[in-house]
Amino acid sequence: MRPASTPRLPVTARVFAQRFSSTPRGARLARHLALHRLDAWGVPYGSAVSETAALLVAELAANAVTHGRVPGRDIEVLLRLDPYTLRIDVSDSRGERRPSVPEAAGPEAEGGRGLLLVDALADRWGVFDRVPVGKTVRAELDLPGVPGP
């Protein structure tokens, strides 16, 4: 006889991957399509997870097209949603620059706050080498109502 087990959520992961031009227009489209895909997966527009994901995709994609741009190469956005976590990966082709959380930008600075925002909003984030070339910046959100690991 098999011992009784604890009920578990299904471990189905939904994945969306798309390449976008390494331009400001491509970054805006990445944000738009990411929110559309999340809504189709049951994460409604305007929800806390959707709003946070929108900011994370926007910042990571903007950084990729601003600092990771290689002419003729696209950026790639990957979303992975499972019952516990939303993972957002944004990859570019420039691998030599390793982003880290900067010191707070001065009040007159026009930029320099993107990764501070990512650090504040994401439950975890990091930078990984991308094979064969480039880097991936990943941000993860723990989903509400699900106990952490």
N, C-alpha and C positions, 0 to 999 in steps of 0.2 A: 504494500500500500504506500502511496505517495503522501508525504506530510503536507498539511495545509500550508499554502504559501500566502504571502501578503499580496493583495491586489496591486498591480503595477499599471502605470500609464503605458500606452503603446509607444514604442520607440521609433516611430516613423519620423523621418526627417524630410523636410521640404527644402529643395535647393533651387536657387535661381542664379545663373551666371550669365553675364553679358559684357561684351566689350563696347567701349564708348570712345569717341574721338578724344584726344588729349587736348581739349579746348574748354573754355568756360561753358559753352553750349553743351558739350558732352557731359560735364559735371552736373549741370542743371537737369539734363535728361536722366542721368543716373539716379538722382534724388527722386524725380517724378516716377520713374518706372519702379524703383524700389518700394515706394509707398503704395503704388498700384498693386504690386505683387503681394505685399503684406496684407492689404485689404482683401485680396482674393483668397488668401490663406486664413482669413478670419481675424486678422488684427486690424480693426476698423480705423479709418481715417479719423484723426482727432483724439484717439486714445493716447494714454501716457506712453505706451510702448511705441506707437506710431510716431508721435511727436519727437521722442528721443531718438528714434532711428533716423528720422528725417534730418535732424541736426548732425548726427554722426556721419551719415552718408554724405551730406553736403560738405562738411569740414574735411573729411578724408579725401573725397573726390577733388575738392578745390586744391588741397595740398598736392595731390598727385599731378594735377595738370599745371600747377604753378611751379613746384619744385622737382617733380619727377619726370617732367616732359622730355621725351626724346623724339625729335622730328620723325614723322612717319610711323610712330608706334602708338598704339592705343593704350588706354587704361582698362582694367577689368574690375568689375564689381561682382562679388559673390555674396549671396545671402544664404544662410542655413538656419532654418527654424526647426527646432525639435520641441518636445513638451517642456523642456527646462530652460532653454537658452536660445537667444537670437545672436548669431555670429555674423558680423559684417567684415568682409575682407575687401580692401581696395589695393590693387596691385598696379605698379608702373614698371617701366623698363630701366629706370636709373637706380642702380643699387649702391652707389658709393656714398650717398647721403643717408645717414641713419637718424631719423627724427627722434627727439626726446622732448620732454616737457621743458620749455624754456622758462626763464624767470618772467614774472609778470611784465607785460609791455607797459611803457609809460602811457599816461592818459592822452597824449597827442599822437601816439603811434597809430598808423593806419592798419597794421597787421600785427601778427605775433601772438594772437590769442587762441588760435584754432586748436592746438594740442592741449592747451589749458582746459578748453571746453571739453575735448574728448576725455581727458583725464578725470574731469569732474562728473561727466555723464555716464561713462562706461563703468561696468563693474570690474572689467579687466580689459587691458589693451596691451599690445606689443607689436614689435616689428620683426619680420622674418625674411630670410633670404628666399628669393623666388627662383626656381630652376626653370630654364637655364640662365636667365639673367633678370636682374631687378630685385624688387623688394615688395613685400605685402605688409600693409598695416592692418591689424585686426583689432576690432573692438567687440566686446561681448556684453550682452545684457541678460541678466537673470530674469526670467519671467515671473510676474507677480503670482503669489498664491502657491508657488512650488518651492518646497524647502531646498536650500542650497546643498552642495555636496558635503 
